[in-house]
Amino acid sequence: MLTSRGIEARLRKLEAKRRPAEGLFYLVWGRDEAEVERMVASAREAGIIGAGDTLVCAVWTGPEAMPAPRWVGSMDRLSDAELSMLLAALKEVAAAEAAPSDRRFAHLSNAQLTAVALGVVVR
């Protein structure tokens, strides 16, 4: 007989298989890096994210209420504040690491670019 924990584990596995892979990432905001790390650890322990998932983390600096962590498959689902903060984070990454003539990522969608620039693959 399955326990509630066993049922939850099976449901997480089934949900993970249903996720469309392209352009999908798990977005985590935190007021500082330590909070981001705690939220990622919590998602990992709950089975929300697992090996092979793309994780995008950023520090929330806006005056608005911080959005809850969630799966994002379309940039259209992000608020203006989230888009603004992700854009700022992308600009920081681009200024630090990118060459202006680099065309390797021209074929990627906005969600995929965000995942490439800010995301890490969960291990």
N, C-alpha and C positions, 0 to 999 in steps of 0.2 A: 504494500500500500504506500502511495506517495504522501509525503508530508507537504505542508504548505510551502516549505523552503524548496523542496524538490519540484513542486509545480511551478513556482516562480522561476527557478533555474531553467526549466524546460520552455516556459513562455519567453524568457529572454533570448534563448537560443533560436526559437522560431521567429521572433521579431527581428533578430539580427539577420537572419537569412532573407527576410522580406525587404530589407532596406535596399533601395537602389544605390549602386556604388558610385555612379558618376556624379560629381559635383556635390555630394553629401558630406557634411562634416558636423561634428558636435561642437557647439559654441559655448564657451565658458567665460563669463565675466567675473571679475573680482575687484574689490577696492584697492587691493595691492597684490603683489606676487604671492605672498603667503596664503591669502584667501583663495586665489586661483588654484594653488596647489592643493588646498584642502578640498575644494569643490571637485577637482579632478579625481582625487583619491576617493571621495565619496561616490562619484559616478562609477568608478572602477569597481569598488566594493559592491555596489548595488547591481553590477552587471550591465549597466547602461552603455558603457563603452568597453571594448575589448580589443584584443590583438587584431591589428589590421585596420582599425577604424581611424579616420582622420580627425584630429582634435585641433581646434583653433581656440587659443586663449588670448585674452587681452585685459588690460586694466581699465576699469570703468571710472571715468573722471567727470562724468556729467552730473548736473544737479537733479536730473530725473531719477526715478526709482530704477535701480539696477535690474535688468531683465534676468529671468531665470535661465539656467543652462538648458539647452535644447538642441535637437537635431535640426539642421538647416539644409534644405535642398535647393532653395531659391533665394537669391538676394532680395527679391520682392517681398519676402516675409520679414525683413528686418526693418526696424523703425528708422526714422531719419537720424535720430541720435546715435543708434548703433552703426549705421552706415558712415556717419561722420567720424566716429571714433575708430572704426576699422580703417577708414581712409587715412586718418592720421597715423595709425600704426603701420599701414602699408608704406606711407611716405618715409617714415623713419627707417624701415627695412630697405627701401629702395635707395635712400640717400647713403646708407651705410654699406650696401653690398652690390647694387646693380650697376651695370654698365649701360649707358643710354642706347647703345647700338645693339643690345641683346634682343634678338627676335625669337629666342627659343620657346617663349610662352605665348606667342601671338594667336595660336589656335585654341587656347583655353578659354572657358567661360569665366565670368566674374567670380562665381562660387569656387571654381577650380583654382583661379589665380589667388584668391584669398587663402584657400587651403594650402597652396604651394608656399606663399609668402609667410603666412602666420601659423600654419598648421604643422603638426607633427603626427606621425603614425604611432598609434598606441602599441606598445610592446608588452 
